[in-house]
Amino acid sequence: MLSQKKTIRALGLCSGGLDSILSGVVLRAQGIETLWVSFETPFFSADKARKASQMTGIPLMIQNITRQYLEMLRNPRCGYGKNMNPCLDCHALMFRIAGNIMEEKGFDFLFSGEVMGQRPMSQTRNSLRYVEKNSGFEGYIVRPLSIQHLPETIPEKQGWIDRNALYGITGRGRKIQMELAEKFGIKEYPTVAGGCLLTDKNFSLRLKDLFRHQEHTSEEELHLLKYGRHFRISPECKIIAGRHKADNESLLRHCRPERDAMFKTVSVPGPLVLIPNSGTPDMLALAASVCAGYSKSPNDAETEVRVTLPEGQHTIRTKGIRPQEMQAYLIGA
């Protein structure tokens, strides 16, 4: 009786970009059973990975890693990039988590769409080596698009993949990847620009401020960093004011009624204003004045502001504080 050949299974990190899409389809073309994992935090989402999975038919699992990510983000071993992006330690953490899934679910190796030389900080030869060494799964990480320029991996030694049937792409160009996309019938894919908020200057300034003033942060507080104007009033108090309707809706969605103070003008259009973790009576009065000041209320007119606290609601009649007076407290733009 002939024994059946073992099916080789590979788990890949998927951002949803063209390179990660190609890494999955080229391995699948070698007869490898491929599956993707995409990680979510308040700093990046799996939306592009969802679209890539639907387009290619490669199954996708999604995991929220905010807790583990924050532990790394407060003190990354290799520090940050231009802003608050800890790219090397971020990638090492993701491979570490994916490696644990690999062992738990019985996959044979890991893979990603990283291309050597494509990103000056995170995809140099030394950077790729650092990520692999600090992932805890050295030798089990395959980068199909640049494998011909990288050391031999355990999957190659085991005969599970053929490096000669894979690629030696380097640098920041996209010509070869676009040709491969056409070959494999991939017609839609996102642009190169990444979706990580930690590379954004203003978001990073707000995150630094939050870390400076709070030892512990909730996931909702991190989401709030994306919206509105943020004013640091004191070490204990920050006021957030929406800029427009979409901001107001997003702030409301991430507000925690059991902890936060919320302010809204009663009879005129105006922003939603929040104080995360509420505040002292003086801070509540100031936030009401900020709410009135950024509203459509006439200058120097008293405005009624509804204040919603964890313990209940009341209204304050107050004159608005002029926006220019708040500029000194503004975090970022």
Phi and psi in degrees as GROMACS dihedral restraints (atoms count N, CA, C in turn):
[ dihedral_restraints ]
;  ai    aj    ak    al  type     phi  dphi    fc
    3     4     5     6     1   -78.6    20    10
    4     5     6     7     1   136.1    20    10
    6     7     8     9     1   -81.4    20    10
    7     8     9    10     1   141.7    20    10
    9    10    11    12     1   -78.4    20    10
   10    11    12    13     1   143.1    20    10
   12    13    14    15     1   -69.3    20    10
   13    14    15    16     1   136.5    20    10
   15    16    17    18     1   -65.3    20    10
   16    17    18    19     1   133.0    20    10
   18    19    20    21     1   -77.7    20    10
   19    20    21    22     1   124.0    20    10
   21    22    23    24     1   -87.8    20    10
   22    23    24    25     1   131.6    20    10
   24    25    26    27     1  -118.9    20    10
   25    26    27    28     1   132.8    20    10
   27    28    29    30     1  -126.8    20    10
   28    29    30    31     1   140.0    20    10
   30    31    32    33     1  -111.6    20    10
   31    32    33    34     1   122.3    20    10
   33    34    35    36     1  -113.2    20    10
   34    35    36    37     1   148.9    20    10
   36    37    38    39     1   -81.6    20    10
   37    38    39    40     1   126.8    20    10
   39    40    41    42     1  -122.0    20    10
   40    41    42    43     1   120.3    20    10
   42    43    44    45     1   -91.5    20    10
   43    44    45    46     1   -18.6    20    10
   45    46    47    48     1    95.0    20    10
   46    47    48    49     1    -4.4    20    10
   48    49    50    51     1   -77.4    20    10
   49    50    51    52     1   170.7    20    10
   51    52    53    54     1   -58.7    20    10
   52    53    54    55     1   -42.7    20    10
   54    55    56    57     1   -63.0    20    10
   55    56    57    58     1   -42.7    20    10
   57    58    59    60     1   -70.1    20    10
   58    59    60    61     1   -34.3    20    10
   60    61    62    63     1   -60.9    20    10
   61    62    63    64     1   -48.4    20    10
   63    64    65    66     1   -63.3    20    10
   64    65    66    67     1   -37.8    20    10
   66    67    68    69     1   -59.7    20    10
   67    68    69    70     1   -35.4    20    10
   69    70    71    72     1   -73.6    20    10
   70    71    72    73     1   -43.9    20    10
   72    73    74    75     1   -73.6    20    10
   73    74    75    76     1   -31.9    20    10
   75    76    77    78     1   -72.2    20    10
   76    77    78    79     1   -33.2    20    10
   78    79    80    81     1   -71.6    20    10
   79    80    81    82     1   -39.1    20    10
   81    82    83    84     1   -60.9    20    10
   82    83    84    85     1   -34.5    20    10
   84    85    86    87     1   -66.1    20    10
   85    86    87    88     1   -19.8    20    10
   87    88    89    90     1   -88.8    20    10
   88    89    90    91     1     6.6    20    10
   90    91    92    93     1    88.3    20    10
   91    92    93    94     1    10.6    20    10
   93    94    95    96     1   -81.5    20    10
   94    95    96    97     1   135.3    20    10
   96    97    98    99     1   -79.1    20    10
   97    98    99   100     1   112.0    20    10
   99   100   101   102     1  -108.0    20    10
  100   101   102   103     1   145.8    20    10
  102   103   104   105     1  -144.6    20    10
  103   104   105   106     1   147.0    20    10
  105   106   107   108     1  -108.5    20    10
  106   107   108   109     1   152.8    20    10
  108   109   110   111     1  -126.0    20    10
  109   110   111   112     1   138.4    20    10
  111   112   113   114     1  -128.6    20    10
  112   113   114   115     1   138.9    20    10
  114   115   116   117     1  -106.3    20    10
  115   116   117   118     1   144.9    20    10
  117   118   119   120     1  -123.3    20    10
  118   119   120   121     1   144.0    20    10
  120   121   122   123     1  -146.2    20    10
  121   122   123   124     1   176.7    20    10
  123   124   125   126     1   -63.8    20    10
  124   125   126   127     1   -11.4    20    10
  126   127   128   129     1   -93.4    20    10
  127   128   129   130     1   -19.2    20    10
  129   130   131   132     1  -158.7    20    10
  130   131   132   133     1   152.8    20    10
  132   133   134   135     1  -119.5    20    10
  133   134   135   136     1   174.1    20    10
  135   136   137   138     1  -103.0    20    10
  136   137   138   139     1    17.1    20    10
  138   139   140   141     1   -59.8    20    10
  139   140   141   142     1   -44.0    20    10
  141   142   143   144     1   -67.1    20    10
  142   143   144   145     1   -35.7    20    10
  144   145   146   147     1   -65.0    20    10
  145   146   147   148     1   -37.7    20    10
  147   148   149   150     1   -59.4    20    10
  148   149   150   151     1   -44.3    20    10
  150   151   152   153     1   -65.8    20    10
  151   152   153   154     1   -39.6    20    10
  153   154   155   156     1   -63.2    20    10
  154   155   156   157     1   -40.2    20    10
  156   157   158   159     1   -65.2    20    10
  157   158   159   160     1   -43.0    20    10
  159   160   161   162     1   -63.5    20    10
  160   161   162   163     1   -38.2    20    10
  162   163   164   165     1   -72.6    20    10
  163   164   165   166     1   -40.2    20    10
  165   166   167   168     1   -95.6    20    10
  166   167   168   169     1   -20.4    20    10
  168   169   170   171     1    81.5    20    10
  169   170   171   172     1     4.3    20    10
  171   172   173   174     1   -78.3    20    10
  172   173   174   175     1   124.0    20    10
  174   175   176   177     1   -61.4    20    10
  175   176   177   178     1   150.2    20    10
  177   178   179   180     1  -132.5    20    10
  178   179   180   181     1   133.7    20    10
  180   181   182   183     1  -112.6    20    10
  181   182   183   184     1   144.8    20    10
  183   184   185   186     1  -122.5    20    10
  184   185   186   187     1   136.3    20    10
  186   187   188   189     1  -137.1    20    10
  187   188   189   190     1   131.4    20    10
  189   190   191   192     1   -82.6    20    10
  190   191   192   193     1   124.5    20    10
  192   193   194   195     1  -120.6    20    10
  193   194   195   196     1    27.2    20    10
  195   196   197   198     1   -56.1    20    10
  196   197   198   199     1   -45.8    20    10
  198   199   200   201     1   -60.0    20    10
  199   200   201   202     1   -51.2    20    10
  201   202   203   204     1   -64.7    20    10
  202   203   204   205     1   -36.1    20    10
  204   205   206   207     1   -65.8    20    10
  205   206   207   208     1   -41.3    20    10
  207   208   209   210     1   -63.3    20    10
  208   209   210   211     1   -37.9    20    10
  210   211   212   213     1   -58.8    20    10
  211   212   213   214     1   -42.5    20    10
  213   214   215   216     1   -71.9    20    10
  214   215   216   217     1   -41.0    20    10
  216   217   218   219     1   -66.3    20    10
  217   218   219   220     1   -31.2    20    10
  219   220   221   222     1   -70.2    20    10
  220   221   222   223     1   -24.0    20    10
  222   223   224   225     1  -153.6    20    10
  223   224   225   226     1    66.8    20    10
  225   226   227   228     1   -68.8    20    10
  226   227   228   229     1   137.9    20    10
  228   229   230   231     1   -59.4    20    10
  229   230   231   232     1   -38.0    20    10
  231   232   233   234     1   -95.7    20    10
  232   233   234   235     1     6.9    20    10
  234   235   236   237     1    74.6    20    10
  235   236   237   238     1  -163.7    20    10
  237   238   239   240     1  -109.5    20    10
  238   239   240   241     1   165.4    20    10
  240   241   242   243     1   -82.7    20    10
  241   242   243   244     1  -141.2    20    10
  243   244   245   246     1   -64.7    20    10
  244   245   246   247     1   -33.0    20    10
  246   247   248   249     1  -119.5    20    10
  247   248   249   250     1  -125.5    20    10
  249   250   251   252     1  -103.1    20    10
  250   251   252   253     1    23.9    20    10
  252   253   254   255     1   -88.0    20    10
  253   254   255   256     1   114.2    20    10
  255   256   257   258     1   -97.2    20    10
  256   257   258   259     1    61.8    20    10
  258   259   260   261     1   -54.5    20    10
  259   260   261   262     1   -46.5    20    10
  261   262   263   264     1   -65.7    20    10
  262   263   264   265     1   -47.2    20    10
  264   265   266   267     1   -72.5    20    10
  265   266   267   268     1   -27.4    20    10
  267   268   269   270     1   -61.9    20    10
  268   269   270   271     1   -50.3    20    10
  270   271   272   273     1   -65.3    20    10
  271   272   273   274     1   -39.8    20    10
  273   274   275   276     1   -62.2    20    10
  274   275   276   277     1   -42.3    20    10
  276   277   278   279     1   -62.8    20    10
  277   278   279   280     1   -43.8    20    10
  279   280   281   282     1   -63.1    20    10
  280   281   282   283     1   -41.4    20    10
  282   283   284   285     1   -67.6    20    10
  283   284   285   286     1   -34.0    20    10
  285   286   287   288     1   -63.7    20    10
  286   287   288   289     1   -45.4    20    10
  288   289   290   291     1   -67.0    20    10
  289   290   291   292     1   -43.4    20    10
  291   292   293   294     1   -62.8    20    10
  292   293   294   295     1   -37.1    20    10
  294   295   296   297     1   -63.6    20    10
  295   296   297   298     1   -37.7    20    10
  297   298   299   300     1   -64.4    20    10
  298   299   300   301     1   -38.3    20    10
  300   301   302   303     1   -65.9    20    10
  301   302   303   304     1   -40.5    20    10
  303   304   305   306     1   -54.9    20    10
  304   305   306   307     1   -48.5    20    10
  306   307   308   309     1   -66.8    20    10
  307   308   309   310     1   -40.6    20    10
  309   310   311   312     1   -68.3    20    10
  310   311   312   313     1   -38.9    20    10
  312   313   314   315     1   -96.6    20    10
  313   314   315   316     1    -2.6    20    10
  315   316   317   318     1    81.4    20    10
  316   317   318   319     1    27.8    20    10
  318   319   320   321     1   -78.6    20    10
  319   320   321   322     1   161.0    20    10
  321   322   323   324     1   -95.5    20    10
  322   323   324   325     1   -31.2    20    10
  324   325   326   327     1  -159.3    20    10
  325   326   327   328     1   172.3    20    10
  327   328   329   330     1  -109.0    20    10
  328   329   330   331     1   157.3    20    10
  330   331   332   333     1  -151.2    20    10
  331   332   333   334     1   163.3    20    10
  333   334   335   336     1  -152.0    20    10
  334   335   336   337     1   170.6    20    10
  336   337   338   339     1   -93.9    20    10
  337   338   339   340     1    15.7    20    10
  339   340   341   342     1   -59.3    20    10
  340   341   342   343     1   137.7    20    10
  342   343   344   345     1  -118.3    20    10
  343   344   345   346     1   125.0    20    10
  345   346   347   348     1   -61.2    20    10
  346   347   348   349     1   128.1    20    10
  348   349   350   351     1    86.1    20    10
  349   350   351   352     1    -0.3    20    10
  351   352   353   354     1   -75.2    20    10
  352   353   354   355     1   -38.1    20    10
  354   355   356   357     1  -120.6    20    10
  355   356   357   358     1   129.2    20    10
  357   358   359   360     1   -66.1    20    10
  358   359   360   361     1   -24.1    20    10
  360   361   362   363     1   -95.7    20    10
  361   362   363   364     1   -45.6    20    10
  363   364   365   366     1  -104.7    20    10
  364   365   366   367     1    -7.4    20    10
  366   367   368   369     1  -129.7    20    10
  367   368   369   370     1    32.1    20    10
  369   370   371   372     1   -80.2    20    10
  370   371   372   373     1   168.8    20    10
  372   373   374   375     1   -59.2    20    10
  373   374   375   376     1   -44.6    20    10
  375   376   377   378     1   -66.1    20    10
  376   377   378   379     1   -37.0    20    10
  378   379   380   381     1   -66.5    20    10
  379   380   381   382     1   -44.2    20    10
  381   382   383   384     1   -61.9    20    10
  382   383   384   385     1   -37.5    20    10
  384   385   386   387     1   -66.0    20    10
  385   386   387   388     1   -43.5    20    10
  387   388   389   390     1   -60.2    20    10
  388   389   390   391     1   -46.5    20    10
  390   391   392   393     1   -59.2    20    10
  391   392   393   394     1   -46.5    20    10
  393   394   395   396     1   -64.2    20    10
  394   395   396   397     1   -45.6    20    10
  396   397   398   399     1   -62.7    20    10
  397   398   399   400     1   -38.2    20    10
  399   400   401   402     1   -90.9    20    10
  400   401   402   403     1     0.3    20    10
  402   403   404   405     1   -79.2    20    10
  403   404   405   406     1   -24.9    20    10
  405   406   407   408     1    88.3    20    10
  406   407   408   409     1     3.2    20    10
  408   409   410   411     1  -130.4    20    10
  409   410   411   412     1    47.6    20    10
  411   412   413   414     1   -59.0    20    10
  412   413   414   415     1   132.9    20    10
  414   415   416   417     1    92.0    20    10
  415   416   417   418     1   -16.5    20    10
  417   418   419   420     1  -101.9    20    10
  418   419   420   421     1     4.5    20    10
  420   421   422   423     1  -102.3    20    10
  421   422   423   424     1   120.5    20    10
  423   424   425   426     1  -108.8    20    10
  424   425   426   427     1   133.0    20    10
  426   427   428   429     1  -118.2    20    10
  427   428   429   430     1    88.0    20    10
  429   430   431   432     1   -58.7    20    10
  430   431   432   433     1   -29.8    20    10
  432   433   434   435     1   -78.6    20    10
  433   434   435   436     1   -19.9    20    10
  435   436   437   438     1  -126.6    20    10
  436   437   438   439     1    15.5    20    10
  438   439   440   441     1   -58.8    20    10
  439   440   441   442     1   -31.0    20    10
  441   442   443   444     1   -70.5    20    10
  442   443   444   445     1   -11.0    20    10
  444   445   446   447     1  -108.1    20    10
  445   446   447   448     1     6.3    20    10
  447   448   449   450     1  -120.0    20    10
  448   449   450   451     1   160.4    20    10
  450   451   452   453     1   -60.2    20    10
  451   452   453   454     1   154.9    20    10
  453   454   455   456     1   -63.2    20    10
  454   455   456   457     1   138.7    20    10
  456   457   458   459     1  -102.4    20    10
  457   458   459   460     1   164.9    20    10
  459   460   461   462     1   -60.2    20    10
  460   461   462   463     1   -42.8    20    10
  462   463   464   465     1   -56.8    20    10
  463   464   465   466     1   -34.1    20    10
  465   466   467   468     1   -69.9    20    10
  466   467   468   469     1   -43.8    20    10
  468   469   470   471     1   -61.5    20    10
  469   470   471   472     1   -32.7    20    10
  471   472   473   474     1   -81.8    20    10
  472   473   474   475     1    -6.1    20    10
  474   475   476   477     1    78.3    20    10
  475   476   477   478     1    18.5    20    10
  477   478   479   480     1   -80.2    20    10
  478   479   480   481     1   -29.4    20    10
  480   481   482   483     1  -133.8    20    10
  481   482   483   484     1   160.7    20    10
  483   484   485   486     1  -116.3    20    10
  484   485   486   487     1   110.0    20    10
  486   487   488   489     1   -64.3    20    10
  487   488   489   490     1   -30.0    20    10
  489   490   491   492     1   -68.9    20    10
  490   491   492   493     1   -19.6    20    10
  492   493   494   495     1   -93.5    20    10
  493   494   495   496     1     1.5    20    10
  495   496   497   498     1  -107.6    20    10
  496   497   498   499     1  -150.9    20    10
  498   499   500   501     1  -134.1    20    10
  499   500   501   502     1   163.4    20    10
  501   502   503   504     1  -127.2    20    10
  502   503   504   505     1    47.1    20    10
  504   505   506   507     1   -74.8    20    10
  505   506   507   508     1   136.9    20    10
  507   508   509   510     1  -138.6    20    10
  508   509   510   511     1   162.1    20    10
  510   511   512   513     1    86.1    20    10
  511   512   513   514     1  -176.3    20    10
  513   514   515   516     1   -96.2    20    10
  514   515   516   517     1    -4.0    20    10
  516   517   518   519     1   -68.4    20    10
  517   518   519   520     1   161.1    20    10
  519   520   521   522     1  -122.2    20    10
  520   521   522   523     1     4.1    20    10
  522   523   524   525     1   -60.1    20    10
  523   524   525   526     1   -48.7    20    10
  525   526   527   528     1   -64.6    20    10
  526   527   528   529     1   -42.0    20    10
  528   529   530   531     1   -62.5    20    10
  529   530   531   532     1   -39.3    20    10
  531   532   533   534     1   -67.8    20    10
  532   533   534   535     1   -35.0    20    10
  534   535   536   537     1   -66.8    20    10
  535   536   537   538     1   -40.4    20    10
  537   538   539   540     1   -65.8    20    10
  538   539   540   541     1   -37.9    20    10
  540   541   542   543     1   -60.1    20    10
  541   542   543   544     1   -42.5    20    10
  543   544   545   546     1   -65.2    20    10
  544   545   546   547     1   -41.9    20    10
  546   547   548   549     1   -59.5    20    10
  547   548   549   550     1   -40.3    20    10
  549   550   551   552     1   -94.2    20    10
  550   551   552   553     1     8.0    20    10
  552   553   554   555     1    73.3    20    10
  553   554   555   556     1    25.9    20    10
  555   556   557   558     1   -90.7    20    10
  556   557   558   559     1   108.5    20    10
  558   559   560   561     1  -100.2    20    10
  559   560   561   562     1   -24.5    20    10
  561   562   563   564     1  -125.8    20    10
  562   563   564   565     1   130.0    20    10
  564   565   566   567     1  -157.9    20    10
  565   566   567   568     1   152.8    20    10
  567   568   569   570     1   -73.2    20    10
  568   569   570   571     1   166.3    20    10
  570   571   572   573     1   -70.7    20    10
  571   572   573   574     1   171.5    20    10
  573   574   575   576     1   -66.2    20    10
  574   575   576   577     1   -30.9    20    10
  576   577   578   579     1   -52.2    20    10
  577   578   579   580     1   131.7    20    10
  579   580   581   582     1   -78.9    20    10
  580   581   582   583     1   168.2    20    10
  582   583   584   585     1  -116.4    20    10
  583   584   585   586     1    24.3    20    10
  585   586   587   588     1   -92.3    20    10
  586   587   588   589     1   119.9    20    10
  588   589   590   591     1   -67.3    20    10
  589   590   591   592     1   -18.5    20    10
  591   592   593   594     1   -69.7    20    10
  592   593   594   595     1   -11.8    20    10
  594   595   596   597     1   -90.8    20    10
  595   596   597   598     1    -5.2    20    10
  597   598   599   600     1   -87.8    20    10
  598   599   600   601     1   131.3    20    10
  600   601   602   603     1   -62.5    20    10
  601   602   603   604     1   -50.6    20    10
  603   604   605   606     1   -67.5    20    10
  604   605   606   607     1   -41.0    20    10
  606   607   608   609     1   -61.9    20    10
  607   608   609   610     1   -41.1    20    10
  609   610   611   612     1   -64.1    20    10
  610   611   612   613     1   -38.3    20    10
  612   613   614   615     1   -61.7    20    10
  613   614   615   616     1   -40.7    20    10
  615   616   617   618     1   -68.2    20    10
  616   617   618   619     1   -38.9    20    10
  618   619   620   621     1   -67.2    20    10
  619   620   621   622     1   -42.1    20    10
  621   622   623   624     1   -58.6    20    10
  622   623   624   625     1   -43.4    20    10
  624   625   626   627     1   -61.5    20    10
  625   626   627   628     1   -42.4    20    10
  627   628   629   630     1   -63.9    20    10
  628   629   630   631     1   -46.7    20    10
  630   631   632   633     1   -62.4    20    10
  631   632   633   634     1   -35.8    20    10
  633   634   635   636     1   -66.2    20    10
  634   635   636   637     1   -31.9    20    10
  636   637   638   639     1  -108.1    20    10
  637   638   639   640     1    -8.5    20    10
  639   640   641   642     1  -137.1    20    10
  640   641   642   643     1   130.5    20    10
  642   643   644   645     1   -76.7    20    10
  643   644   645   646     1   -33.4    20    10
  645   646   647   648     1  -123.8    20    10
  646   647   648   649     1   137.7    20    10
  648   649   650   651     1  -131.9    20    10
  649   650   651   652     1   145.5    20    10
  651   652   653   654     1   -88.6    20    10
  652   653   654   655     1   163.2    20    10
  654   655   656   657     1   -62.9    20    10
  655   656   657   658     1   -38.1    20    10
  657   658   659   660     1   -64.3    20    10
  658   659   660   661     1   -38.8    20    10
  660   661   662   663     1   -62.5    20    10
  661   662   663   664     1   -34.9    20    10
  663   664   665   666     1   -69.0    20    10
  664   665   666   667     1   -39.3    20    10
  666   667   668   669     1   -63.5    20    10
  667   668   669   670     1   -36.6    20    10
  669   670   671   672     1   -60.9    20    10
  670   671   672   673     1   -24.7    20    10
  672   673   674   675     1   -62.3    20    10
  673   674   675   676     1   -17.4    20    10
  675   676   677   678     1   -80.9    20    10
  676   677   678   679     1   -15.5    20    10
  678   679   680   681     1  -126.7    20    10
  679   680   681   682     1   149.2    20    10
  681   682   683   684     1    74.6    20    10
  682   683   684   685     1  -169.7    20    10
  684   685   686   687     1  -100.6    20    10
  685   686   687   688     1   136.5    20    10
  687   688   689   690     1  -114.9    20    10
  688   689   690   691     1   127.2    20    10
  690   691   692   693     1  -120.5    20    10
  691   692   693   694     1   122.1    20    10
  693   694   695   696     1   -89.7    20    10
  694   695   696   697     1   108.7    20    10
  696   697   698   699     1   -90.8    20    10
  697   698   699   700     1   -40.2    20    10
  699   700   701   702     1  -156.1    20    10
  700   701   702   703     1   170.6    20    10
  702   703   704   705     1   -55.8    20    10
  703   704   705   706     1   -28.6    20    10
  705   706   707   708     1   -97.3    20    10
  706   707   708   709     1   -12.5    20    10
  708   709   710   711     1  -131.3    20    10
  709   710   711   712     1   130.3    20    10
  711   712   713   714     1  -129.3    20    10
  712   713   714   715     1   138.4    20    10
  714   715   716   717     1  -112.3    20    10
  715   716   717   718     1   134.8    20    10
  717   718   719   720     1  -120.1    20    10
  718   719   720   721     1   128.6    20    10
  720   721   722   723     1  -123.1    20    10
  721   722   723   724     1   127.7    20    10
  723   724   725   726     1   -65.5    20    10
  724   725   726   727     1   149.1    20    10
  726   727   728   729     1   -93.1    20    10
  727   728   729   730     1   -29.6    20    10
  729   730   731   732     1  -159.1    20    10
  730   731   732   733     1  -178.1    20    10
  732   733   734   735     1   -58.3    20    10
  733   734   735   736     1   -45.1    20    10
  735   736   737   738     1   -62.7    20    10
  736   737   738   739     1   -40.0    20    10
  738   739   740   741     1   -59.4    20    10
  739   740   741   742     1   -48.7    20    10
  741   742   743   744     1   -56.9    20    10
  742   743   744   745     1   -43.3    20    10
  744   745   746   747     1   -65.2    20    10
  745   746   747   748     1   -39.7    20    10
  747   748   749   750     1   -69.5    20    10
  748   749   750   751     1   -41.0    20    10
  750   751   752   753     1   -62.7    20    10
  751   752   753   754     1   -40.6    20    10
  753   754   755   756     1   -64.4    20    10
  754   755   756   757     1   -38.0    20    10
  756   757   758   759     1   -64.8    20    10
  757   758   759   760     1   -33.4    20    10
  759   760   761   762     1  -103.2    20    10
  760   761   762   763     1     3.2    20    10
  762   763   764   765     1   -68.4    20    10
  763   764   765   766     1   144.2    20    10
  765   766   767   768     1  -108.7    20    10
  766   767   768   769     1    99.2    20    10
  768   769   770   771     1   -57.8    20    10
  769   770   771   772     1   -26.8    20    10
  771   772   773   774     1   -79.0    20    10
  772   773   774   775     1    -6.3    20    10
  774   775   776   777     1  -134.0    20    10
  775   776   777   778     1   -33.4    20    10
  777   778   779   780     1   -96.6    20    10
  778   779   780   781     1   156.5    20    10
  780   781   782   783     1  -100.5    20    10
  781   782   783   784     1   136.0    20    10
  783   784   785   786     1  -127.0    20    10
  784   785   786   787     1   142.0    20    10
  786   787   788   789     1  -132.3    20    10
  787   788   789   790     1   138.2    20    10
  789   790   791   792     1  -151.5    20    10
  790   791   792   793     1   133.7    20    10
  792   793   794   795     1   -65.2    20    10
  793   794   795   796     1   146.2    20    10
  795   796   797   798     1   -87.6    20    10
  796   797   798   799     1   -46.1    20    10
  798   799   800   801     1  -115.0    20    10
  799   800   801   802     1    -3.4    20    10
  801   802   803   804     1  -130.6    20    10
  802   803   804   805     1   152.7    20    10
  804   805   806   807     1   -62.8    20    10
  805   806   807   808     1   142.5    20    10
  807   808   809   810     1  -170.0    20    10
  808   809   810   811     1   176.8    20    10
  810   811   812   813     1   -78.1    20    10
  811   812   813   814     1   158.9    20    10
  813   814   815   816     1   -83.7    20    10
  814   815   816   817     1   132.4    20    10
  816   817   818   819     1  -121.6    20    10
  817   818   819   820     1   137.5    20    10
  819   820   821   822     1  -125.1    20    10
  820   821   822   823     1   147.5    20    10
  822   823   824   825     1  -117.9    20    10
  823   824   825   826     1   103.5    20    10
  825   826   827   828     1   -57.8    20    10
  826   827   828   829     1   134.0    20    10
  828   829   830   831     1    67.2    20    10
  829   830   831   832     1    18.4    20    10
  831   832   833   834     1    59.7    20    10
  832   833   834   835     1  -163.9    20    10
  834   835   836   837     1  -170.5    20    10
  835   836   837   838     1  -176.5    20    10
  837   838   839   840     1   -73.7    20    10
  838   839   840   841     1   165.6    20    10
  840   841   842   843     1   -54.5    20    10
  841   842   843   844     1   -39.3    20    10
  843   844   845   846     1   -64.0    20    10
  844   845   846   847     1   -40.5    20    10
  846   847   848   849     1   -68.7    20    10
  847   848   849   850     1   -36.8    20    10
  849   850   851   852     1   -63.7    20    10
  850   851   852   853     1   -41.6    20    10
  852   853   854   855     1   -64.9    20    10
  853   854   855   856     1   -40.2    20    10
  855   856   857   858     1   -63.9    20    10
  856   857   858   859     1   -45.0    20    10
  858   859   860   861     1   -62.2    20    10
  859   860   861   862     1   -37.2    20    10
  861   862   863   864     1   -63.4    20    10
  862   863   864   865     1   -39.0    20    10
  864   865   866   867     1   -67.9    20    10
  865   866   867   868     1   -36.6    20    10
  867   868   869   870     1   -63.8    20    10
  868   869   870   871     1   -43.2    20    10
  870   871   872   873     1   -59.5    20    10
  871   872   873   874     1   -45.3    20    10
  873   874   875   876     1   -67.1    20    10
  874   875   876   877     1   -38.6    20    10
  876   877   878   879     1   -66.9    20    10
  877   878   879   880     1   -31.9    20    10
  879   880   881   882     1   -93.7    20    10
  880   881   882   883     1     6.7    20    10
  882   883   884   885     1   -90.5    20    10
  883   884   885   886     1  -176.3    20    10
  885   886   887   888     1   -86.5    20    10
  886   887   888   889     1     8.7    20    10
  888   889   890   891     1   -66.3    20    10
  889   890   891   892     1   140.4    20    10
  891   892   893   894     1   -59.2    20    10
  892   893   894   895     1   147.8    20    10
  894   895   896   897     1   -56.2    20    10
  895   896   897   898     1   138.1    20    10
  897   898   899   900     1    69.4    20    10
  898   899   900   901     1     3.8    20    10
  900   901   902   903     1   -88.2    20    10
  901   902   903   904     1   143.2    20    10
  903   904   905   906     1   -71.7    20    10
  904   905   906   907     1   137.1    20    10
  906   907   908   909     1  -126.4    20    10
  907   908   909   910     1   141.0    20    10
  909   910   911   912     1   -88.5    20    10
  910   911   912   913     1   126.4    20    10
  912   913   914   915     1  -121.4    20    10
  913   914   915   916     1   127.1    20    10
  915   916   917   918     1   -84.0    20    10
  916   917   918   919     1   127.7    20    10
  918   919   920   921     1  -110.7    20    10
  919   920   921   922     1   121.3    20    10
  921   922   923   924     1  -111.5    20    10
  922   923   924   925     1   116.4    20    10
  924   925   926   927     1  -114.6    20    10
  925   926   927   928     1   164.6    20    10
  927   928   929   930     1   -53.7    20    10
  928   929   930   931     1   -31.1    20    10
  930   931   932   933     1   -92.8    20    10
  931   932   933   934     1    -3.3    20    10
  933   934   935   936     1   146.8    20    10
  934   935   936   937     1  -170.3    20    10
  936   937   938   939     1  -118.2    20    10
  937   938   939   940     1   151.4    20    10
  939   940   941   942     1  -156.2    20    10
  940   941   942   943     1   173.2    20    10
  942   943   944   945     1  -118.7    20    10
  943   944   945   946     1   152.5    20    10
  945   946   947   948     1  -126.3    20    10
  946   947   948   949     1   133.8    20    10
  948   949   950   951     1   -98.7    20    10
  949   950   951   952     1   123.2    20    10
  951   952   953   954     1  -150.1    20    10
  952   953   954   955     1   153.9    20    10
  954   955   956   957     1   -85.1    20    10
  955   956   957   958     1   143.9    20    10
  957   958   959   960     1   -73.9    20    10
  958   959   960   961     1   143.5    20    10
  960   961   962   963     1   -85.8    20    10
  961   962   963   964     1   133.5    20    10
  963   964   965   966     1   -66.3    20    10
  964   965   966   967     1   139.4    20    10
  966   967   968   969     1   -53.6    20    10
  967   968   969   970     1   -36.7    20    10
  969   970   971   972     1   -64.8    20    10
  970   971   972   973     1   -25.4    20    10
  972   973   974   975     1   -73.2    20    10
  973   974   975   976     1   -16.5    20    10
  975   976   977   978     1   -94.0    20    10
  976   977   978   979     1    -7.7    20    10
  978   979   980   981     1   -59.3    20    10
  979   980   981   982     1   -33.6    20    10
  981   982   983   984     1   -66.9    20    10
  982   983   984   985     1   -19.6    20    10
  984   985   986   987     1   -99.4    20    10
  985   986   987   988     1    -3.9    20    10
  987   988   989   990     1   -70.4    20    10
  988   989   990   991     1   132.4    20    10
  990   991   992   993     1   -97.3    20    10
  991   992   993   994     1   114.2    20    10
  993   994   995   996     1    73.7    20    10
  994   995   996   997     1  -154.8    20    10
